[in-house]
Amino acid sequence: MMRNKLIGSREALDNFQFVTINGRVLFNEKERVVRIARAYSQVVKSAIKPLFDGKSIDELTKEFYNVLPNYIYLETALKQAKTIVDGLLEREEEKDKILHAKIRKFWFASRGNKSDKGNRNVKFHVFQDHVEVKVKDPWGKWVYGKAYFGKEYLSLLHELEELASNKEEGYGAVISFEEKPMIHLQIPLWLYLKHFSSPKPVGYGLIAGFDLNSDRLNVVVVNEEGKVVTKKTWWYSDVTRPGFPKGKAMALRLNALSQALNFLSRIGVDYVVFEDLFLVKKRKFTRSKSGNRKITRFAKKQLLIHGVIKALRLGFNVILVNPKGTTNSEDHEKVMREKGFDRHTASAYLIALKGLGMLNDIK
């Protein structure tokens, strides 16, 4: 059986080191944990202006330590503020909008580290029906809670607990309060796949290119010579209507991805190819209000992450290619003209060919 692997840029691979699993958590002293989140949020808001003015994270760490006296929490808060500033600058927002950016999420995080036995500030221990969690209070001792993940995750968490205690793996942790207290643990990808992958028969070396869109999913399959074997489109047009629930829209898109991957497994595809969206810095807006609405509502990068993880779980090899030239290029126009493809099918075809090219370069 072929061992599945992920091929892509360094930026992309960095974003697929971990898979996040989520659980509801009940703290015995919730107010102490909320205090951490409030201080974290205060640091993020207060750091935006000095970061915009050119101060470094190292400088601000000393400056805000009295607000949040824990270097790991503080480091994460400052990095979030830096991400907000960088994101707004990339979209060429006005200075006033940058300095008054809203912090919509209420949460805090602690990065993982092997040498800290997994994580310095968030520890867990697996029981039969729940997971005991303890969170470091910067102004006091540990705060304890009971976390409830799906039962299917308990054996995975038990193994991660052992690896962490032996200083073999680290895990990031986020505590959020959007509706009710939640814990989000970042599981190493290899460990997640070990527990949740399903076997796939070896195929015929076929390569499938995916073009992810707000209202449809286009797939083109080519063989090792680059000849088209088949093409298919999965539609979910209703999701772009004004007022359509975001959660339901994402569910329909994920369902289309699952249908596509199951179809590709049946016809002997071994490689699936997506655009490497981690190389794209800006969203491109249009003069069309409806088009802009599709762009702003469509979490394409989130869909990509789901697609990559799902494909790896099903035993495919995944290739992430540079999106440059897959739309609005001479090659794109030529493919539409010569093969009679619509623009999305032409993009999927070019994405598949780029994946084939990367495979040939590796060989």
Long-range contacts (C-beta under 8 A, 24 or more apart in sequence): 1-199, 1-200, 1-201, 1-202, 1-315, 2-200, 2-202, 2-270, 2-315, 2-317, 4-193, 4-197, 4-200, 4-312, 4-315, 4-316, 4-317, 4-318, 5-317, 5-318, 6-308, 6-312, 6-317, 6-318, 6-320, 7-317, 7-318, 7-319, 7-320, 7-358, 7-362, 8-276, 8-318, 8-319, 8-320, 8-321, 9-276, 9-278, 9-279, 9-320, 9-322, 11-276, 11-278, 11-279, 12-276, 12-278, 12-279, 12-320, 14-278, 15-278, 15-305, 16-189, 16-305, 16-308, 16-309, 17-188, 17-189, 18-171, 18-172, 18-186, 18-187, 18-188, 18-189, 19-186, 19-187, 19-189, 19-192, 19-309, 20-174, 20-184, 20-185, 20-186, 20-187, 21-149, 21-153, 21-156, 21-184, 21-185, 21-187, 21-192, 22-149, 22-182, 22-183, 22-184, 23-131, 23-147, 23-148, 23-149, 23-153, 23-182, 23-183, 23-184, 23-185, 24-147, 24-148, 24-180, 24-181, 24-182, 24-183, 25-133, 25-145, 25-146, 25-147, 25-148, 25-175, 25-181, 25-182, 25-183, 26-145, 26-146, 26-147, 26-181, 27-135, 27-143, 27-144, 27-145, 27-181, 28-143, 28-144, 28-145, 29-143, 29-144, 30-181, 32-137, 32-140, 32-143, 33-135, 33-137, 33-143, 33-145, 33-175, 33-181, 34-177, 35-137, 35-139, 36-68, 36-73, 36-108, 36-135, 36-137, 36-138, 36-175, 37-106, 37-107, 37-108, 37-175, 37-177, 39-67, 39-68, 39-73, 39-138, 40-68, 40-73, 40-76, 40-77, 40-107, 40-108, 41-103, 41-106, 42-67, 42-68, 43-67, 43-68, 43-74, 43-77, 43-78, 43-81, 44-77, 44-78, 44-80, 44-81, 44-84, 44-103, 45-81, 45-103, 47-77, 47-78, 47-81, 47-82, 48-81, 48-84, 48-85, 48-98, 48-99, 48-101, 49-99, 51-78, 51-81, 51-82, 51-85, 52-85, 52-95, 52-98, 52-99, 57-82, 68-138, 69-138, 69-139, 70-121, 70-136, 70-138, 72-110, 72-111, 72-120, 72-121, 73-108, 73-109, 73-110, 73-121, 73-138, 75-111, 76-108, 76-109, 76-110, 76-111, 77-108, 90-281, 90-282, 91-282, 91-283, 105-176, 105-178, 106-176, 106-177, 106-178, 107-174, 107-175, 107-176, 107-177, 107-178, 108-174, 108-175, 109-172, 109-173, 109-174, 109-175, 110-136, 110-172, 110-173, 111-170, 111-172, 112-169, 112-170, 112-171, 112-172, 112-173, 112-186, 113-170, 114-164, 114-167, 114-168, 114-169, 114-170, 115-167, 116-170, 117-164, 117-165, 117-167, 118-160, 118-161, 118-163, 118-164, 118-165, 118-169, 118-170, 118-171, 119-164, 119-170, 119-171, 119-172, 119-173, 121-173, 122-173, 122-175, 122-183, 124-157, 124-161, 124-185, 125-161, 126-154, 126-157, 126-158, 126-161, 128-154, 131-157, 133-183, 135-175, 145-181, 145-183, 147-183, 152-196, 155-195, 156-187, 156-191, 156-192, 156-195, 156-196, 157-185, 159-191, 159-195, 160-185, 160-187, 160-188, 160-191, 163-191, 189-309, 189-312, 192-309, 193-312, 193-313, 196-313, 197-312, 197-313, 197-314, 197-315, 198-313, 198-314, 198-315, 199-315, 200-265, 200-314, 200-315, 200-316, 201-265, 202-270, 203-265, 203-267, 203-268, 203-269, 203-270, 204-268, 204-270, 205-270, 205-271, 206-264, 206-267, 206-268, 206-269, 206-270, 206-271, 207-269, 207-270, 207-271, 207-272, 207-273, 207-319, 207-352, 207-355, 207-356, 207-359, 208-264, 208-269, 208-271, 208-272, 208-273, 208-352, 209-273, 209-347, 209-348, 209-349, 209-350, 209-351, 209-352, 209-353, 209-354, 209-355, 210-260, 210-272, 210-273, 210-274, 210-275, 210-307, 210-348, 210-351, 211-275, 211-326, 211-344, 211-345, 211-347, 211-348, 211-351, 212-274, 212-275, 212-300, 212-303, 212-304, 212-307, 213-298, 213-344, 214-239, 214-240, 214-294, 214-295, 214-297, 214-298, 214-300, 215-239, 215-240, 215-294, 216-344, 217-253, 217-256, 217-257, 217-260, 218-344, 218-345, 218-347, 218-348, 219-260, 219-264, 219-348, 220-345, 220-348, 220-349, 220-351, 220-352, 221-264, 221-267, 221-269, 221-352, 222-349, 222-352, 222-353, 222-356, 224-356, 226-353, 226-356, 228-339, 228-349, 229-267, 230-267, 231-341, 231-345, 231-348, 231-349, 232-260, 232-263, 233-344, 233-345, 234-259, 234-260, 240-290, 240-293, 240-294, 240-297, 240-298, 242-293, 246-297, 249-297, 250-299, 250-302, 250-303, 253-303, 254-303, 254-306, 254-310, 257-303, 257-306, 257-307, 257-310, 258-310, 261-307, 261-310, 261-311, 261-314, 261-316, 262-314, 264-316, 265-314, 265-315, 265-316, 269-316, 270-316, 270-317, 271-316, 271-317, 271-318, 271-319, 271-355, 271-359, 272-307, 272-311, 272-316, 272-317, 272-318, 272-319, 273-318, 273-319, 273-320, 273-321, 273-351, 273-352, 273-354, 273-355, 274-304, 274-307, 274-308, 274-318, 274-319, 274-320, 274-321, 274-351, 275-304, 275-320, 275-321, 275-322, 275-323, 275-326, 275-351, 276-320, 276-321, 276-322, 276-323, 277-301, 277-304, 277-323, 278-320, 279-322, 279-323, 280-323, 319-355, 319-358, 319-359, 321-351, 321-354, 321-355, 321-358, 322-354, 323-351, 325-350, 326-350, 326-351, 326-354
